[in-house]
Amino acid sequence: MKMDLKKLFGYEGKTVVITGAASGMSRSATEFLLELGAKVYAIDKNPIDLPVMKAYQADLSNKEEIDEVISDLPDKIDALFLCHGIAGFKGNELLVQKVNFYSQKYMTECLLERISDHGSVTFIASVGGFGWQSVYRKAVELIHLPTWEEAMKWYEDHPKEIESSYVFAKQCLLSYVTYKCMSKEFIDRKIRINAINPGDTTTGLTDDFNKSTSPTGDAEEGAQMIENIFLKSWNGYAAEPKDMGYPMVVVGSDICSYMSGQLIYIDYGLTSNWTSMALLQDSNKTIEEISHESQE
Ligand SMILES: NC(=O)c1ccc[n+]([C@@H]2O[C@H](COP(=O)([O-])OP(=O)(O)OC[C@H]3O[C@@H](n4cnc5c(N)ncnc54)[C@H](O)[C@@H]3O)[C@@H](O)[C@H]2O)c1
């Protein structure tokens, strides 16, 4: 039997909405989606120079700007990809929650009615969200709040939780996928929801990640620390944006038609190794401690 690859993916002529498409992984994913024949509506705070159906320039940390984009998006959407993200610095904890988690939950829920039966929602979380189980109850408390304003109040009341801002936001995203995959609004219409968890990838965020990882904001020191945590133990190398963007497109496609609720680590096995070490050691060690030991 001869297989038609475009048909297998199922994006041809389908409507796809994707955020963060100006750069990095999401840009790679958008290029792939276009190649597969999707009608792409792309959103970013920066200009998007790809031949999409429509490009929106909007700040997705801002509810009014999100609402404006949402009011203009098509009535029927087949696949939604939420990919925008920023690094966490001291002082931008709330912004990181809005960009890296809350806006993504908000957009998903505003657009859910328009997503077709058997459609898909796919997020980019991170290996940084590893250990999400430890905040699950807190995350679900936040997920349950019905309005943007109530969520902002929750963040205000929980400064400790959002202190490790990037990690907490990604953990919330992973908790969201786990919590929602069998919820009525998704499962009754067989809408799939998944997240990919990229390892260290060279993108537009690399410089900010380097600076935010160093205690003194020194990019070179931060780069060394990231290398030590994510690459040294396996003599590894940073991924390219397409190493994440392309598999994400596969996850949202008809090829993965029976896959939902999955948190897919794309990290060459690094976090599986951390899990193995933690299970064998029977300890409550932090990721930093475990990753440090894996280098010895
Ligand atoms: N690069 C890595 O090593 C790495 C690892 C794990 C996870 N991630 C995640 O991957 C996702 C994609 O990031 P990337 O690494 O490709 O970086 P990137 O900077 O190349 O792409 C992120 C995009 O999000 C957009 N964006 C940021 N804030 C926005 C806002 N308020 N409104 C609208 N758009 C906004 C940026 O303009 C940019 O185009 C992010 O969620 C990031 O947290 C990255």
Ligand as a Chemical Component Dictionary entry (heavy atoms), coordinates in Angstrom:
data_LIG
# 
_chem_comp.id                   LIG 
_chem_comp.type                 NON-POLYMER 
_chem_comp.pdbx_formal_charge   0 
_chem_comp.three_letter_code    LIG 
# 
loop_
_chem_comp_atom.comp_id 
_chem_comp_atom.atom_id 
_chem_comp_atom.alt_atom_id 
_chem_comp_atom.type_symbol 
_chem_comp_atom.charge 
_chem_comp_atom.model_Cartn_x 
_chem_comp_atom.model_Cartn_y 
_chem_comp_atom.model_Cartn_z 
_chem_comp_atom.pdbx_ordinal 
LIG N1  N1  N 0  15.400 26.983 24.411 1  
LIG C1  C1  C 0  15.384 26.054 25.356 2  
LIG O1  O1  O 0  16.444 25.520 25.770 3  
LIG C2  C2  C 0  14.071 25.613 25.938 4  
LIG C3  C3  C 0  14.053 24.459 26.733 5  
LIG C4  C4  C 0  12.831 24.036 27.257 6  
LIG C5  C5  C 0  11.660 24.720 26.962 7  
LIG N2  N2  N 1  11.706 25.844 26.186 8  
LIG C6  C6  C 0  10.436 26.511 25.874 9  
LIG O2  O2  O 0  10.238 26.498 24.471 10 
LIG C7  C7  C 0  9.291  27.506 24.114 11 
LIG C8  C8  C 0  9.761  28.188 22.846 12 
LIG O3  O3  O 0  10.904 28.984 23.157 13 
LIG P1  P1  P 0  12.233 29.004 22.285 14 
LIG O4  O4  O 0  13.289 28.365 23.088 15 
LIG O5  O5  O -1 11.957 28.542 20.929 16 
LIG O6  O6  O 0  12.580 30.569 22.372 17 
LIG P2  P2  P 0  12.352 31.771 21.354 18 
LIG O7  O7  O 0  12.627 33.017 22.136 19 
LIG O8  O8  O 0  13.158 31.553 20.138 20 
LIG O9  O9  O 0  10.797 31.696 21.024 21 
LIG C9  C9  C 0  9.824  32.130 21.953 22 
LIG C10 C10 C 0  8.853  33.050 21.240 23 
LIG O10 O10 O 0  7.835  33.463 22.198 24 
LIG C11 C11 C 0  7.568  34.812 21.947 25 
LIG N3  N3  N 0  7.024  35.469 23.131 26 
LIG C12 C12 C 0  7.612  35.635 24.342 27 
LIG N4  N4  N 0  6.827  36.347 25.153 28 
LIG C13 C13 C 0  5.710  36.633 24.450 29 
LIG C14 C14 C 0  4.539  37.369 24.744 30 
LIG N5  N5  N 0  4.348  37.983 25.926 31 
LIG N6  N6  N 0  3.585  37.470 23.798 32 
LIG C15 C15 C 0  3.764  36.901 22.577 33 
LIG N7  N7  N 0  4.846  36.209 22.243 34 
LIG C16 C16 C 0  5.812  36.076 23.169 35 
LIG C17 C17 C 0  8.918  35.426 21.577 36 
LIG O11 O11 O 0  8.781  36.668 20.904 37 
LIG C18 C18 C 0  9.524  34.323 20.723 38 
LIG O12 O12 O 0  9.243  34.509 19.349 39 
LIG C19 C19 C 0  9.161  28.406 25.326 40 
LIG O13 O13 O 0  7.935  28.110 25.972 41 
LIG C20 C20 C 0  10.336 27.979 26.219 42 
LIG O14 O14 O 0  10.070 28.185 27.583 43 
LIG C21 C21 C 0  12.885 26.299 25.667 44 
# 
loop_
_chem_comp_bond.comp_id 
_chem_comp_bond.atom_id_1 
_chem_comp_bond.atom_id_2 
_chem_comp_bond.value_order 
_chem_comp_bond.pdbx_ordinal 
LIG N1  C1  SING 1  
LIG C1  O1  DOUB 2  
LIG C1  C2  SING 3  
LIG C2  C3  SING 4  
LIG C2  C21 DOUB 5  
LIG C3  C4  DOUB 6  
LIG C4  C5  SING 7  
LIG C5  N2  DOUB 8  
LIG N2  C6  SING 9  
LIG N2  C21 SING 10 
LIG C6  O2  SING 11 
LIG C6  C20 SING 12 
LIG O2  C7  SING 13 
LIG C7  C8  SING 14 
LIG C7  C19 SING 15 
LIG C8  O3  SING 16 
LIG O3  P1  SING 17 
LIG P1  O4  DOUB 18 
LIG P1  O5  SING 19 
LIG P1  O6  SING 20 
LIG O6  P2  SING 21 
LIG P2  O7  DOUB 22 
LIG P2  O8  SING 23 
LIG P2  O9  SING 24 
LIG O9  C9  SING 25 
LIG C9  C10 SING 26 
LIG C10 O10 SING 27 
LIG C10 C18 SING 28 
LIG O10 C11 SING 29 
LIG C11 N3  SING 30 
LIG C11 C17 SING 31 
LIG N3  C12 SING 32 
LIG N3  C16 SING 33 
LIG C12 N4  DOUB 34 
LIG N4  C13 SING 35 
LIG C13 C14 SING 36 
LIG C13 C16 DOUB 37 
LIG C14 N5  SING 38 
LIG C14 N6  DOUB 39 
LIG N6  C15 SING 40 
LIG C15 N7  DOUB 41 
LIG N7  C16 SING 42 
LIG C17 O11 SING 43 
LIG C17 C18 SING 44 
LIG C18 O12 SING 45 
LIG C19 O13 SING 46 
LIG C19 C20 SING 47 
LIG C20 O14 SING 48 
# 
